[in-house]
Amino acid sequence: MGGVLPAESLWVETFPGLRMGRFEKLAKVVREWGGNGPGGGRPWCLPLADRVLRVAVYYQTNLTMRRLAPLFGTSPATVCQVINKLSPLLALEPAPRPVADVDRLWIVDGTLIPVRDRTVAASSRNYRLSANVQVIIDAETRLVVASTCLAPGNKADAHVWRESDLPAAAAGTTVIADGFPPFCNKL
């Protein structure tokens, strides 16, 4: 099937919201990092730029693969294969991790995530099976600094905080949270 949305300026700027020059640089980096494959096996019938566009649209729009397939004139399986192959190449290097510093302000908060796995979930305030996850963000950059593993949803935020390794990660930094004293890294 031919691409319904080819990697042209109109579609690149509309769906993933990238300028064409930036998109071409992204496709070049993906090609250099092995986006066309190691050379063995069946070659891709889709051009690399079209495959990179599929992944960019997937992450920007949060559409399911079943919804993306008709947009690109391919099957959901093809969309899945393209996303699985190219996604690691688009995340080339992790963002630098913020360093603990007395002058920095980090914010910690817990969130309840609905899950079906009863080994980590428990009935919580929202009467659903949920898991509690604590997340620390840098107040200045708004980037996630650290997070905890899943805890049962009926555990209090302070309890999950104390049981996690987050206090050690936040040592030497001012950390604030709702329901905690102002400097909860001393808990």
Residue frames relative to the residue before (quaternion, step in Angstrom):
aa qw qx qy qz dx dy dz
M 1.0000 0.0000 0.0000 0.0000 0.00 0.00 0.00
G 0.4320 -0.6934 0.5110 0.2673 3.53 -1.01 0.73
G 0.5771 -0.6054 0.4246 0.3466 3.54 -1.16 0.55
V 0.3485 -0.7328 0.5475 0.2044 3.56 -0.73 1.05
L 0.7609 0.1836 -0.1158 0.6115 3.57 1.08 -0.77
P 0.1061 -0.8160 0.5653 0.0577 3.61 0.01 1.21
A 0.6023 -0.5652 0.4280 0.3669 3.56 -1.28 0.32
E 0.2691 0.7388 -0.5574 0.2667 3.54 0.40 1.30
S 0.7278 -0.4750 0.2842 0.4049 3.54 -1.23 0.52
L 0.6491 0.5340 -0.3279 0.4312 3.60 0.86 -0.90
W 0.7391 0.4197 -0.2376 0.4703 3.59 0.79 -1.00
V 0.6282 0.5340 -0.3423 0.4506 3.58 1.05 -0.71
E 0.7071 0.4416 -0.2672 0.4833 3.59 0.94 -0.81
T 0.6615 0.5177 -0.3111 0.4446 3.61 1.10 -0.60
F 0.7899 0.3604 -0.1952 0.4561 3.59 0.60 -1.08
P 0.7980 0.2346 -0.1918 0.5209 3.65 0.45 -0.94
G 0.4329 -0.7365 0.4368 0.2819 3.62 1.23 -0.20
L 0.4860 0.6477 -0.4436 0.3841 3.59 1.12 0.62
R 0.4736 -0.6106 0.5400 0.3336 3.54 -1.20 0.51
M 0.6236 -0.5883 0.3596 0.3685 3.58 -1.05 0.71
G 0.6375 0.5313 -0.3327 0.4478 3.60 0.98 -0.76
R 0.6565 0.4994 -0.2972 0.4809 3.56 1.01 -0.84
F 0.6410 0.5201 -0.3206 0.4646 3.57 1.01 -0.79
E 0.6466 0.5152 -0.3221 0.4612 3.59 0.98 -0.80
K 0.6264 0.5152 -0.3344 0.4801 3.59 1.07 -0.71
L 0.6360 0.5281 -0.3211 0.4621 3.58 1.02 -0.81
A 0.6634 0.4910 -0.3033 0.4763 3.59 0.92 -0.87
K 0.6259 0.5345 -0.3368 0.4573 3.59 1.05 -0.73
V 0.6572 0.5012 -0.3099 0.4700 3.59 0.94 -0.87
V 0.6438 0.5118 -0.3224 0.4687 3.60 0.97 -0.84
R 0.6335 0.5209 -0.3306 0.4670 3.61 1.00 -0.77
E 0.6753 0.5004 -0.2921 0.4563 3.59 0.93 -0.92
W 0.7030 0.4509 -0.2586 0.4854 3.59 1.09 -0.69
G 0.6692 -0.5398 0.2926 0.4185 3.60 1.21 0.26
G 0.2695 0.8079 -0.4877 0.1918 3.59 1.11 0.55
N 0.6712 0.4747 -0.3038 0.4815 3.59 1.18 -0.41
G 0.5943 -0.5910 0.3529 0.4160 3.56 1.27 0.12
P 0.6510 -0.5571 0.3607 0.3684 3.54 -1.28 0.30
G 0.6384 -0.5387 0.3362 0.4349 3.60 1.18 -0.12
G 0.6854 0.4361 -0.2877 0.5073 3.59 1.14 -0.44
G 0.7128 0.4493 -0.3181 0.4345 3.56 -1.21 0.27
R 0.7115 -0.4413 0.3376 0.4301 3.48 -1.35 -0.10
P 0.3995 -0.7261 0.4982 0.2548 3.62 -0.77 0.93
W 0.5642 -0.5818 0.4619 0.3603 3.53 -1.24 0.48
C 0.3497 -0.7246 0.5461 0.2333 3.58 -1.00 0.74
L 0.6474 0.4886 -0.3148 0.4930 3.58 1.26 -0.33
P 0.4941 -0.6389 0.4857 0.3344 3.60 -0.96 0.72
L 0.6391 -0.5577 0.3719 0.3771 3.57 -1.15 0.63
A 0.6397 0.5357 -0.3389 0.4348 3.62 0.92 -0.83
D 0.6504 0.5014 -0.3201 0.4724 3.61 1.00 -0.75
R 0.6506 0.5071 -0.3193 0.4664 3.58 1.03 -0.74
V 0.6399 0.5053 -0.3265 0.4781 3.59 1.00 -0.77
L 0.6171 0.5415 -0.3403 0.4585 3.59 1.03 -0.73
R 0.6330 0.5382 -0.3326 0.4461 3.60 0.96 -0.82
V 0.6770 0.4818 -0.2923 0.4734 3.57 0.91 -0.91
A 0.6525 0.5140 -0.3170 0.4579 3.59 0.95 -0.84
V 0.6528 0.4930 -0.3112 0.4837 3.60 0.98 -0.82
Y 0.6157 0.5570 -0.3398 0.4418 3.59 1.00 -0.81
Y 0.7314 0.4190 -0.2473 0.4778 3.59 0.82 -0.95
Q 0.6799 0.4984 -0.3045 0.4434 3.60 1.00 -0.67
T 0.7814 0.3566 -0.1812 0.4790 3.59 0.91 -0.88
N 0.2863 -0.7821 0.4996 0.2381 3.59 1.22 -0.46
L 0.3235 0.7307 -0.5248 0.2934 3.58 1.07 0.73
T 0.5143 -0.6179 0.4847 0.3445 3.57 -1.16 0.53
M 0.6388 -0.5340 0.3860 0.3971 3.55 -1.24 0.36
R 0.6066 0.5541 -0.3455 0.4535 3.55 1.15 -0.61
R 0.6811 0.4618 -0.2828 0.4928 3.60 1.10 -0.64
L 0.6540 0.5195 -0.3177 0.4489 3.59 1.09 -0.65
A 0.5731 0.6430 -0.3749 0.3427 3.59 1.03 -0.76
P 0.7078 0.4342 -0.3020 0.4683 3.68 0.74 -0.85
L 0.5887 0.5802 -0.3745 0.4201 3.61 1.12 -0.58
F 0.7762 0.3270 -0.1594 0.5150 3.55 1.06 -0.78
G 0.4734 -0.7054 0.4268 0.3100 3.57 1.24 0.06
T 0.5926 0.5286 -0.3839 0.4713 3.58 1.09 0.72
S 0.5931 -0.5509 0.4356 0.3937 3.55 -1.29 -0.01
P 0.6267 -0.5250 0.3985 0.4158 3.61 -1.19 0.36
A 0.6130 0.5548 -0.3527 0.4382 3.61 1.07 -0.67
T 0.6476 0.5072 -0.3197 0.4703 3.58 1.00 -0.78
V 0.6307 0.5200 -0.3312 0.4714 3.58 0.97 -0.84
C 0.6481 0.5226 -0.3089 0.4598 3.58 0.97 -0.89
Q 0.6647 0.5015 -0.3055 0.4619 3.60 0.89 -0.88
V 0.6528 0.5094 -0.3167 0.4627 3.58 0.95 -0.85
I 0.6711 0.4941 -0.3008 0.4637 3.59 0.88 -0.93
N 0.6731 0.4971 -0.3053 0.4545 3.60 0.89 -0.86
K 0.6829 0.4884 -0.2879 0.4607 3.60 1.02 -0.75
L 0.7947 0.3626 -0.1761 0.4538 3.59 0.80 -0.98
S 0.5134 0.6730 -0.4218 0.3249 3.63 1.11 -0.46
P 0.6808 0.4700 -0.3288 0.4555 3.64 0.80 -0.80
L 0.6485 0.5241 -0.3238 0.4471 3.59 1.11 -0.55
L 0.6382 0.5182 -0.3307 0.4634 3.59 1.18 -0.46
A 0.6825 0.3764 -0.2666 0.5670 3.59 1.22 -0.42
L 0.0895 -0.8756 0.4727 0.0445 3.54 0.56 1.18
E 0.7985 -0.0825 0.0646 0.5927 3.57 0.81 -0.89
P 0.5171 -0.6570 0.4414 0.3257 3.57 -0.96 0.79
A 0.5715 -0.5691 0.4588 0.3728 3.52 -1.22 0.52
P 0.5659 -0.5936 0.4233 0.3850 3.59 -1.02 0.62
R 0.4218 -0.7153 0.5028 0.2401 3.54 -0.91 0.97
P 0.4745 -0.6704 0.4795 0.3091 3.59 -0.82 0.93
V 0.3609 -0.7331 0.5427 0.1944 3.53 -1.00 0.88
A 0.5340 -0.6146 0.4717 0.3385 3.57 -1.04 0.80
D 0.0984 0.7810 -0.6013 0.1366 3.54 -0.85 1.02
V 0.5486 -0.6342 0.4328 0.3309 3.56 -0.98 0.83
D 0.6936 0.4904 -0.2813 0.4465 3.59 1.02 -0.75
R 0.6117 0.5502 -0.3543 0.4445 3.61 1.22 -0.25
L 0.2329 -0.7475 0.6059 0.1408 3.53 -1.24 0.54
W 0.0840 -0.7823 0.6170 0.0148 3.53 -0.76 1.09
I 0.2269 -0.7600 0.5981 0.1150 3.54 -1.13 0.73
V 0.1189 -0.7813 0.6102 0.0555 3.56 -0.90 0.95
D 0.0983 0.7735 -0.6219 0.0730 3.53 -1.06 0.80
G 0.3450 -0.7275 0.5572 0.2031 3.51 -1.19 0.59
T 0.0945 -0.7770 0.6191 0.0632 3.52 -1.18 0.53
L 0.3520 -0.7132 0.5671 0.2141 3.53 -1.16 0.67
I 0.1233 -0.7924 0.5966 0.0307 3.54 -0.76 1.10
P 0.3789 -0.7202 0.5229 0.2537 3.62 -0.66 1.01
V 0.0582 0.7873 -0.6094 0.0732 3.57 -0.82 1.03
R 0.4038 -0.7167 0.5149 0.2414 3.56 -1.20 0.43
D 0.5529 0.6159 -0.3891 0.4044 3.56 1.24 -0.30
R 0.2985 -0.7997 0.4988 0.1503 3.58 -0.34 1.26
T 0.5569 0.6064 -0.4102 0.3923 3.61 1.17 -0.20
V 0.7708 0.2793 -0.1764 0.5447 3.61 1.14 -0.49
A 0.6775 0.5048 -0.2897 0.4497 3.59 1.18 -0.35
A 0.0256 -0.7521 0.6575 0.0366 3.50 -1.35 0.39
S 0.5847 -0.5594 0.4404 0.3889 3.55 -1.18 0.49
S 0.0978 -0.8244 0.5575 0.0045 3.56 -0.75 1.04
R 0.8168 -0.2639 0.1876 0.4775 3.55 -1.32 -0.30
N 0.7244 0.4336 -0.2492 0.4744 3.55 1.01 -0.74
Y 0.4652 -0.7188 0.4072 0.3180 3.59 1.34 0.31
R 0.5751 0.5239 -0.4012 0.4836 3.56 1.10 0.68
L 0.5394 -0.5515 0.4942 0.4008 3.51 -1.27 0.21
S 0.0886 0.8132 -0.5611 0.1269 3.55 -0.51 1.21
A 0.2560 -0.7105 0.6288 0.1851 3.49 -1.37 0.32
N 0.3412 -0.7307 0.5612 0.1863 3.55 -1.09 0.81
V 0.0192 -0.7805 0.6246 -0.0204 3.56 -0.88 1.00
Q 0.2345 -0.7535 0.6009 0.1277 3.56 -0.92 0.97
V 0.0687 -0.7976 0.5993 -0.0002 3.58 -0.90 0.94
I 0.1816 -0.7523 0.6239 0.1087 3.55 -1.02 0.87
I 0.0490 -0.7781 0.6254 0.0319 3.57 -0.96 0.90
D 0.4724 -0.6196 0.5416 0.3158 3.53 -1.26 0.47
A 0.4502 -0.7243 0.4529 0.2598 3.59 -0.65 1.09
E 0.6758 0.5002 -0.3003 0.4505 3.59 1.06 -0.66
T 0.7951 0.3096 -0.1558 0.4977 3.59 0.73 -1.03
R 0.2987 -0.7804 0.4801 0.2669 3.58 1.29 -0.45
L 0.4358 0.6668 -0.4759 0.3728 3.56 1.14 0.65
V 0.5021 -0.6260 0.4957 0.3320 3.56 -1.12 0.63
V 0.2742 -0.7703 0.5611 0.1292 3.54 -0.84 1.06
A 0.7796 -0.1483 0.1503 0.5896 3.58 0.89 -0.96
S 0.0688 -0.7725 0.6275 0.0684 3.53 -1.30 0.32
T 0.4706 -0.6670 0.5010 0.2875 3.53 -1.26 0.39
C 0.5629 -0.5234 0.4925 0.4083 3.49 -1.35 0.06
L 0.6640 -0.5003 0.3612 0.4223 3.56 -1.24 0.24
A 0.0778 -0.7471 0.6592 0.0356 3.53 -1.13 0.83
P 0.6324 -0.5237 0.3735 0.4315 3.63 -1.09 0.44
G 0.5655 -0.6625 0.3933 0.2942 3.56 -0.99 0.87
N 0.6567 0.5136 -0.3287 0.4438 3.58 1.15 -0.35
K 0.5299 0.6028 -0.4246 0.4189 3.61 1.24 0.08
A 0.4948 -0.6607 0.4845 0.2898 3.54 -1.04 0.85
D 0.6407 -0.5446 0.3845 0.3808 3.55 -1.20 0.60
A 0.6607 0.5148 -0.3155 0.4461 3.59 0.89 -0.91
H 0.6431 0.5210 -0.3194 0.4615 3.59 1.02 -0.78
V 0.6555 0.4935 -0.3070 0.4823 3.59 0.94 -0.88
W 0.6134 0.5563 -0.3362 0.4485 3.59 1.03 -0.80
R 0.7016 0.4790 -0.2759 0.4497 3.58 0.81 -1.04
E 0.6962 0.4771 -0.2772 0.4592 3.61 1.02 -0.75
S 0.6468 0.5339 -0.3222 0.4390 3.61 1.18 -0.43
D 0.5506 -0.5873 0.4685 0.3638 3.53 -1.34 -0.08
L 0.3786 0.7544 -0.4675 0.2626 3.61 1.24 0.21
P 0.6237 0.5306 -0.3840 0.4267 3.67 0.88 -0.66
A 0.6444 0.5048 -0.3263 0.4727 3.61 1.03 -0.71
A 0.6538 0.5112 -0.3135 0.4614 3.60 1.02 -0.78
A 0.7356 0.4127 -0.2217 0.4893 3.58 1.12 -0.68
A 0.3574 0.7490 -0.4954 0.2566 3.60 1.23 0.11
G 0.8063 0.2506 -0.2030 0.4959 3.57 -0.88 0.96
T 0.6807 0.4259 -0.2817 0.5253 3.60 1.28 0.09
T 0.4503 -0.6526 0.5269 0.3062 3.56 -1.10 0.60
V 0.0283 -0.7999 0.5980 -0.0433 3.54 -0.67 1.16
I 0.0691 -0.7899 0.6083 0.0352 3.57 -0.90 0.93
A 0.0019 -0.7865 0.6173 -0.0199 3.53 -1.23 0.54
D 0.5294 -0.5933 0.4775 0.3739 3.57 -1.22 0.30
G 0.8075 0.2555 -0.2031 0.4913 3.56 -0.98 0.87
F 0.6419 0.4740 -0.3284 0.5054 3.60 1.27 -0.07
P 0.5772 -0.5036 0.4669 0.4419 3.57 -1.23 0.11
P 0.7058 -0.4971 0.2829 0.4180 3.63 -1.12 0.45
F 0.7801 0.2088 -0.1413 0.5726 3.61 1.00 -0.65
C 0.0774 -0.8657 0.4941 0.0195 3.52 0.38 1.28
N 0.5305 0.6111 -0.4442 0.3845 3.61 1.16 -0.09
K 0.6230 0.5149 -0.3530 0.4714 3.58 1.25 -0.04
L 0.4203 0.7166 -0.4620 0.3105 3.61 1.28 0.12
